[in-house]
Amino acid sequence: MNSQTLNYPRRYALRLAALALAASIASCATPPARVSNTPASDQTASALPLVNALRAKNGLPPLKIDAAASNAAAYQARRMADAGKMEHLIGIGDDFGKRVKASGVKLPAAENIAEGQRDVNAAVTAWINSPKHLHNMLGKYDGLGVALSSSPSSGGKPYWSMVLSSD
């Protein structure tokens, strides 16, 4: 027997172990984040003048309230409050495009999120002071939805979501 013949069972066993690991990971898909009855308040009407003033200063047309974007923002704010973490993607397989599209938001779209701000002025100011969030607010969008949620499970911390949508 040569050394290559002796290594065959070991390589075969390693390949089987790798396949078993891949299969177990694939079957371990985390279900989508469950949204409880945690309330979310629509803050779009309060945020809209602030965002439109910013857009006007930059020579951009105003946004309008988009009910689908408001629903998508409320959904995301509740998800973050329930999870107790500020993240765009919560759970394996989460997909921003699919999530907002399921709410009826027209793509392209963008999402800004924040945590801890006690009012809409503070949330919008935080987004203005963040280059990526500012870029989204100055983007080629037509609609806006903003929501706030907090949950006792996350210590009552406020979680904010803004969804910018297209016509």
Secondary structure as UniProt FT lines:
FT   HELIX           3..26
FT   TURN            27..28
FT   STRAND          40..42
FT   HELIX           44..57
FT   TURN            58..59
FT   STRAND          64..65
FT   HELIX           67..83
FT   TURN            92..93
FT   HELIX           96..102
FT   TURN            103..104
FT   STRAND          110..115
FT   HELIX           120..128
FT   HELIX           131..137
FT   STRAND          143..149
FT   HELIX           152..154
FT   TURN            155..156
FT   STRAND          159..165
//
